[in-house]
């Protein structure tokens, strides 16, 4: 029963938080955060799973981060 309760509370909390952020942030900011998810997963897989990142993957991560920052800085 405890794991089910934990899962339900975590799901409800994440849905509530997602709705709060949508009301307070712009769509470009939310898109930037969502596009960073694969990058964070890749960076966390290195110490946890022992995977190795190739140079092209690191370059792609730099492009993702820089495009997110440029999108936020260039909006009017």
C-alpha positions in Angstrom: 0.0 0.0 0.0 2.9 2.4 0.8 4.4 2.3 -2.8 1.0 3.0 -4.3 0.5 6.0 -2.0 3.9 7.3 -2.8 3.3 6.9 -6.6 -0.1 8.7 -6.4 1.3 11.6 -4.3 4.3 12.0 -6.6 2.1 12.0 -9.7 -0.4 14.5 -8.2 2.4 16.7 -7.1 4.1 16.7 -10.5 0.8 17.5 -12.3 0.1 20.3 -9.9 3.6 21.7 -10.4 3.4 21.4 -14.2 0.1 23.4 -14.2 1.5 26.1 -11.9 4.6 26.5 -14.2 2.4 26.7 -17.3 0.5 29.6 -15.8 3.7 31.6 -14.8 6.2 30.9 -17.6 6.3 31.5 -21.3 6.0 28.7 -23.8 9.5 29.2 -25.0 10.9 28.7 -21.5 8.9 25.5 -21.1 10.1 24.2 -24.5 13.6 24.9 -23.5 13.3 22.9 -20.3 11.6 20.0 -22.1 14.4 20.0 -24.7 17.0 19.8 -22.0 15.6 16.5 -20.6 17.6 14.2 -23.0 20.8 16.1 -22.2 20.2 15.6 -18.4 19.5 12.0 -18.9 22.7 11.5 -20.9 24.8 13.3 -18.3 23.3 11.3 -15.5 23.8 8.0 -17.4 27.6 8.6 -17.3 28.1 8.2 -13.5 25.2 5.9 -12.8 25.4 3.4 -15.7 29.0 3.9 -16.7 28.1 4.9 -20.3 30.5 7.0 -22.4 29.5 10.1 -24.3 31.0 10.6 -27.8 32.2 13.9 -28.9 29.3 14.4 -31.3 26.9 13.9 -28.4 28.7 16.5 -26.4 28.6 18.9 -29.3 24.8 18.3 -29.7 24.4 19.0 -26.0 26.2 22.3 -26.4 23.9 23.2 -29.3 20.8 22.4 -27.2 21.9 24.5 -24.3 23.1 27.4 -26.4 19.9 27.5 -28.4 17.8 27.5 -25.2 19.8 30.4 -23.9 19.5 32.3 -27.2 15.8 31.7 -27.3 15.4 33.2 -23.9 17.7 36.2 -24.5 16.3 37.1 -28.0 12.6 37.1 -27.0 11.0 40.5 -26.8 
